[in-house]
């Protein structure tokens, strides 16, 4: 009974393969269309139902088999130095004690398989441009024909018909600077096959070299490791090739387009105003600057992994770039002048807490602070600690830590003695009455001055005798 309309029913079922889930043909709708469009009413509901129940999975299977035959891959022949592929991939990193989601930038040469990998805090336009600049510097040139991309937001503002795209202005300026052409893949899963080399490379690199998640203190440290790994991978053989990646790349290197004489500034310039709390707002995140700039506009260079703050041409603050909105990064040194006036705010301030978490505020600082508060009270003791923290601007941190340890060992909290011991640590010239480590023995902090009146003969005052302070300062002292 259904023989005259089987092809018509099959066509309806094929339409359902591309239709939304809730807008597919029901048995009633099929009967209505057969009656209205074909004037066919010689069958029952159950007959059509049984046919559709059997035929629908067969139509789906036929469609999958047809598409599988059409979606086969075609081997490609690449020429040296002509093409490359770029992609971003998610990667997790244990960064400064936090498990962070970052992005892995990969640029892969299509002929040799030579790849450059870098990790950035976000997939921002700054990271996109900086990744290219790093890759071109490593390769020593630029591909001569084009670089393949999917429709990444840092590059493409709008997808038009075919392969036409409206590009972002900074991306258009960047690729004009380096004189290369982009090749934009078809949107969706089909486009991924047009740059399958870098898709596979990103996954292979992440599985083999970033598992388990790398533990680093900064992304700069991680990228130094990746640069060494990229260099070592020149000895790797791509499957099916008798020669190594490095050997094949040597054929590409001479034919790459030369780099321009000057580099490209990949950072973004901003001019935020420093708020009363000593912070600026950049991309809905907060960064501290020195207190003297409160109320002023400062120039900020937003880079892929860092935020630089300038006073003229001088960098006055550098922060790691934050990725979560409304988070902050404070540097304790920026608030010291304010805290010197308001020492009571030190204990609950955000900057010291962050310095503790990052290791800048050490156990030696804590011990000195506790001893100073015990000897001079909370307010004056905190001021003494802040004076020591101000010494960090002129002296290395390890020298000041050694200076505080030496001063605490003799039971003193003098900031002047901390500076003296720090200088001794730097010069590495122990005094004549010091122990093997160059620390003044307990009870010999400084020479005892001669008492006035009779009985003071032979005990000259350290305030008027040249060189009498050597047990503290060392033999190089000229005070």
N, C-alpha and C positions, 0 to 999 in steps of 0.2 A: 504493500500500500504506500510506503514512503519512497519508493524508488524514484518517482518523478521529481521529488523535492529534496532528496538527500544532499545534493550539492548546495542548495539554498540554505539548508540548516547548517551545513559545515561552514559556509561563509559567515553566518551569524556567530558561530562558535569561535571563528578566527578573529572576528571583530572584538569579541570579549577578551581576547588575550591582551589587547592594548587599552581596554576600557577600565575605568575605575572599579574598585571592588564592589561597590554598591550600585553600579549602573550596568550590570550584565543581564543578558537575556534570561528571563524565567520561562518555564514551559508555557504558561498562559500567554506571555508576550510572543513567543514563537508561533503559537497557534493563531494569534491575532494577525501577525504579519503574513502568515501563509494564506489566511483567508482574505485579507485586504489587498495584498500585493500580487498574489498568485491565483486567487480564487480557488484555493484548494481546501476542501472541507471533508475529504473522504477518510479521515483518520480520527482516532480517539486521543484523549489526553494521555492515557497509559502507554499507548504505542510510542508517542513522541517522547514521553518521559524515559522509557526504557532505552530508546535509541540515543538520546542525549547523554544519559548516564554512562553508556558504554563508549560513546564517540568523543566526549569532551576530553578525557585524558589522552586519547589517541591523537587528537588534534594538537594538544600541548606538546606531546612527544615529537610529532612530526615537525613542529615549529622549532623546537630546540635542536633537532638534528639538522634542519636546514640552516639555521643560524651558525651552528658549529662548523659546517662546511664552509660558510662564507667568512668566518672569523679566523681562518688560519693565518699564520705568520709568514711573512716573506723575507728571506735573508737579505741583508743590506750590505753593500760594499762601501766603506768609508775611505776617504782620502786623507793623507796626513795633514794636520793643521787646519782643516776646514770647519769642523763642527764640534760643538760641545753641548752638554746638557746640564741643567741646573734644577735642584729641587730642595725643599725643606722637609725635615722629618722630626717628629717629636722624640725627645730623649730625656731621661731622668738622671739627675746628678745630685750627689750628696755635697752640697755647696756650703762651706762654712758652718757645718753642723745641721743644715736643713736639707730635707729631701725636696728638691726643686725640679719642676718641669721646664726644660729649655728646648731649644730647637737646634738641629744639626743641619748646617748648610753644606751642600755637596755640589761641587762643579767637576764634571767628568768629561775628559776628552774622548770623543767617539771612536777615534782610530786606535789609539794605544791603550785606552782604559786608565790612563793616568788621572788620579782624582785628588782633589784638595778638600779637606774637611775642616770645618770650624764650628764651635758651639757658641751660641748667643743666648742672651737672657730671654729675648722675645723674637718673633718673626717680623719685626718692624722694618720699615723702609731703610733705616740706618743700618740694621744688620744685613739686609739684602745688598745694599751698596758696598758695605765694608767687606762682605764675603767675596764679592766679585774682585774688589781691589786686592785683597789678600791673595786670591787665586791667581790673578794675572801676574802679581809680583813673583809668586812661586814658579809659575810656568815660564815667565820671562817674555810673554807676548799675549796676543789676543787671537782667537780663531778668525780665519779670514772670510768665511761665508756667513755663518749664523750660529746662534746659541738657542737651543730649544727650551721652552718654558710651558708650564701650564698657566692658567690665568690667575697668577698670584696677585693679591691685593696691592702689595708695594709697587707693582709695575702697571697693572691694568685697572683703570677706573671703570670701564664699561666694555662689555663684550658686544660687538656688532655682528653683522651678517658674515658668514664664512669665517675667515681668519682676520678680519678687520677688528682693530681694538682702538679704544681711546685710552692713551697712556697718561700716567701722571707726569706732571711737568718736570719734577726732579729726576725721574727715571729717564725721560727723553733727553734731558741735558747730560746725564751720566753716560748713556750709551753713545751719544754724539761725541763726547769727550774722548772715549776710547775707540770710536769708529767701528762698531760692530752692529750687526742686524739681529733682531729677535725673530724667532719662529714660534708662534703661539699655537699650541696643540688644541685639538677639538675639545670642548668642555665635556666633563664627565669621565666615565670609565674608559671609553674608547680612546680619549686623548692620552690616557696614561700609557697606552701601548706605543704611542709615537715617541716616547722618551723612556723606553723600558730599560735602557742601560743604566741611567742614574737611579731609577726606581729600585732596581735590584742591588745596585752598589750601596745605596743608603741603608737598605735592610741588611745586607751582608756585613757592612762595617759596624752597624749597631749591634748585631748579634755576636760577632766574633771579638770585637775590641772594646765594647762599652757594656759588657756583661761580666761581673756585676756592675752596678752603677758606680762610676768613678768617684772617689773621695778626694776633694780638693778644697783649698782655702779660697780660691778665686777662679774665675773663668779664664783669666790670663794664664794661670798655671796650667789649666786643662788644655788650652789651645797650644801651649808650648809642647805638651806631650803629644798632641795630635800631629803637630808639624813633624816631630821625630818619627811618628808612626807612618805618616805619608811618605817620608823619605825611605824608610825601611821597606815599604811595600813596593818599591820599584823592582825588587827582586821577585815579586809574585808573578805567576803565570795565569793569565785568563784561560778558562777552560777551552781546550781545543787549539791553543796556540803554542807553537814550539818555542817562541821567544818570550822574554819577560816584558813586563810593562815598561820598565826603564829603558830597555833596548829599543822598543818600538817608539817610545817618546823621543829618543834622540833623533829619529827621523822627522818628527814633528817640529822640534824646537827651532830649526833654522827657517822654516817656512811660516811661522807665526807672524802676525802683523806686529811691528815694534810698538813698545809702550810709548805714550807721550812723554815729553821731557819732564813735565811736572805732574805730581799726583793730584787726585781729586779730593776735595774736602767733603767727606761723606757725612759729617755731623750736621745737625740742624742748629741754627742760631736762634736763641730766645732771649728776651729781656724782661724777666719777672722782677717784681718789687719785693724787697726783703721785709717780711712782716715783723711785728713787734716781738714775736717769739724767736726771732733770729733764723727763720726758715723761709725758703722760697718754695713755690708750687710749680712742679713740672710734670705735665701729663697726669694730674690728680694724685701725685705723690709729693712728699715733703722732704727737703734736704736742708741741712743747716749750713750757714755761712758765718764768717767772723762777725762778731757783734758790732764792730765799727761800721758795718754797712746797713744797719737797721734803718728802714725808711728810704733807702736808696734803690735805684735800678741797677742791676748787675747784668753782665752778659754771660749767658750760659751756652755751652756747647753740648748738645745732647748727642751722645755717641751710642754705638750699638750696645756696649756693656758698661759704659761709665757716663757720669755727668760731671763736666768740668765747669767751674765758676771762675770768671776772670775779673781782675781789676786792671783795666787797660790791657796790657799784654802779659801780665803776670797771673799765673794760676794760683788762686787763693784757696780753693777747695776742690777735692776730687772725691766722688762718691761712686759706689757700685750702683748701676741702674736698677731701680725697683720695678717690679712687674705687677704687683697688686695695688689697686686703688686705695688711697687713704693710708698707706703705710709710710713710715718715715725712717730716715737714717741721719743720726746726729753724730757729730764729732765733738768730743769733750773740750778740746782746745778752743773751739769757737766761743764757748760760754765762760771762759775763765775770768775775763775782766768783770763780767756781771756778777759771777759768783764771789769774786773778791769783795764786792760791796755787799752782797747778800749771801753770806756763807751758810745761813740756815736753809737755803733752798737746795744745797748740794745733795743731802741725803736722799731726797725724793725725786731728784731730777732724772729725766730720761737719758741724758747723755752719759752720765757715769754708769748707769745700768747697761747701756749698749757697749760701753768700753769694757766692762767686765765680761760680757758675753763674747766679745771679739778678742779678748786676751790682752787688751792694752792697759787695763787697770789690774795690776798683778797683785799677788799676795804681799809683796813687799810694800806696795802702796797702801794696802789695807792695814798692814802692821804699823806702818809709820803713822797713818791717820789715827789708829787706836791709841798709840803711844802719845801722840801730840794732844789728843783730846784729854787723855788722862793727866797730862802734865799742865796744860794751859787752859783746859775747859773746851766745851764743844765749839764755841764760836771762834776763838783764837786758834784752837787746834786745827779746825777746818781751814782757816786762812793759811796756816803754815803748810798744810798739804797742797793748797792751791798754788802757793809760791814755789813749791817743788815741781808741780805740774807745769808751771810756766817755764821752768828750766828745760823742759823737753824741746822747746823751740830752738835752743842753742846746743844742747848736748844729746848724744845718742841715748836711746832708751836703756840699753844694757848697762851703760856706764852709770846712769842714775839709779837703776835697780841695785847695782853693786854699791853705790854711794849710800843709799838708804840702809842697806843691810849692814854696812860698816858702822854707820852712825848709831843704828839701833843696838849694835853689839856693845857699844861703850855706854849705852844708857842715855844718849842725847837725842834731841829732836831738832837740832839747829839746821836751818836750811842752808846757812853758809857752809857748815861742815859737809853737808850733802854735796854741794857744788865742788868743794875741795877734793873730797874722796872720788867724785866722778872724774875730775881732771886727772887725778892720780891713776885711776883705772885706765884712762885713755893713754896716758903717757907710759904706763907700765913701768914706773920708776919707784919702787918701794923706798920708804924712808929708812933712816938709820936705825930706828927703834921699832920696826914693824916686824910682824911674823912673816912666814914664807909666802902668804897670799897677799901681802901688801896691806893688811888691815891693822890699824893701830890697836895694840893690846888693850884689854879692858882696864880701866883706871888710868890710862895715859892719853886722854883725849887731847890735852894741850898742856904746855909747861905751866906750872903753878907760879904766879907772880910773887916777887919778893915782898915780904911784909915791911911795913914802915917802922922806923925806929930801930933801936939796938937789936942785935941778933940777926940782922938781915944781910950781913956781909956774905959775899960768895953766892948769893941767890939773886941774880940780876933779873929785872923785870922783862917779860917777853914783849912788852909794848915798846921798849926802847933798845932792845938788843937785836941787831941784824942776825937773821938765821935762826933765832930762838924758836920759830914755829916749825922747823923742819920735821919734828916728829909727826906733825899732822900733814904738812904740805909736801914733804919730800925735799931732797937736796936741790931740786930745780927752782925752788921758791925764791923770788927776789923781793918779797914784800919788806 
